[in-house]
Amino acid sequence: MQRRRGLIQGIQWAMVGFYVVLVVLPACLPLPPAGASIVDNLTLFAQFVFWGLWWPLVIAATMLLGRVWCGVFCPEGALTEWASRHGRGGTIPRWVRWRGWPTLAFIATTVYGQLISVYDYPQATLLILGGSTLAAMLVGYLYGQGKRVWCRYLCPVSGVFALLAKVAPLHFRADEVAWRRHQGAVPRVDCGPLLNLRHLDSASACHSCGRCSGHRGAIELAIRSPNAEILGPARPGDETSAGLLVFGLLGVAVGAFQWSLSSAFVTTKQAAAEWLVAHDHYALLADNAPWWLLTHQPAASDVFSWLDGVAILAYIGGYALLVGGLVWLALGAAVRVLGDGVITRHRLAMALVPLAGAGLVLGLSMTTANHLRAEGVPLVGLGPLRALVLGGAACWSLVLGTRLLAGAAAGAARRAVALTCYSLPVALMSVIWVWMLFGV
């Protein structure tokens, strides 16, 4: 990878072109006519490829290969680095380095995407993805010098990728002994995400671009146990990552996948509409919001009222607080029962990464299945495959939690009770996904 930088840059710019075709061009075309297919309509093809294939595969690849998507393929990363190389090279301000930005940005873009139906309409996709890309290029122009400041601190999916990469068996690592032993001058490494390469021992922030491979004879691409980082010592930033995992991936993201399937959502919204009519309050029933604020596609008979918007916000927010809160309390109870001060709630939360990652893949793949069904493709074996992914992820998270708790300095009885508390979130999320995928 280090010797083929030209090839990798070519791949990155090819991905930029592919990105333009999938995101920009469909937004300039009319909505697909009745009877259109993914094989004869660019808009439907782009929706299927981008949301049905691209993103599920990116999530799965991150869990297997680390953040190689970020370092080799991501068009937004390539563009922000290009802008940075030609920018003013300003010092990165303190506010940019705030660790909460990835969590806030992920939650905001996820919720906003639901309000404007980002999976269904190319204009909505362009607004969110194109807006993110323009922001990335602006940040690249303003700060750093040929670096990926946006990717390190502000990208809406950076925190998600950092979590998923924790279980990747493939990673770059630094050997401290070899680093100290190396003599003589060495060329400078152009590390895009601004990492401390000497202490590179985590796949979370590394973009796996290969630029540092062989540096000082100490950095190499290696295979490790996918459990190694989760079972290893606590790391800086685990507190923020745990919040994103519990309230973002297990809360907001699942709520976003779920609201359109929920009969409770429909029933509650209808009851609210009847109450508004009975009391002569009609403002929330109007459907005059602009398309960039709430879904407004009359040609597709898809128009959200202000009440729809409020109901979606309430559902996703309430779901995230309820489910995320229950998970948070269960993790806290497990830690409190142990009482050893070594296993913290934030560290124990990391054991739920496999289940959270599987949830993202399963949720995004619902779009894949919907497109294929519309094309008349028989989805033989889809149910068993989904059950295998969900069951495997749940078992993996249980194994990780069990091994973490087994290392606590507490008696067997306390560890058993703590494991029971930890198992509750795994069971809860499994039941939620079984209902969403199989309706039982």
Secondary structure, DSSP 8 states (H G I E B T S, - for coil): --TTHHHHHHHHHHHHHHHIIIIIGGGGS----TT--TTT-HHHHHHIIIIIIIHHHHHHHHHHH-THIIIII-HHHHHHHHHHHTS--B---GGGG-TTHHHHHHHHHHHHHHHTTTTT-HHHHIIIIIHHHHHHHHHHHHBSSS--HIIIII-TTHHHHHHHGGG-SEEEEE-HHHHHH--S-------TT---GGG---SSS-----TTTTGGGTEEEEE--TTHHHHS---TTHHHHHHIIIIIIIIIIHHHHHGGG-HHHHHHHHHHHHHHHHTT--GGG-----TTTS-EEGGGTEE--HHHHHHHHHHHHHHHHHHHHHHHHHHHHHHHHH--SSS-HHHHHGGGHHHHHHHHHHHHHHHHHHHHHHTT---TTHHHHHHHHHHHHHHHHHHHHHHHHHTSSS-HHHHHHHHHHHHHHHHHHHHHHHHHHH--
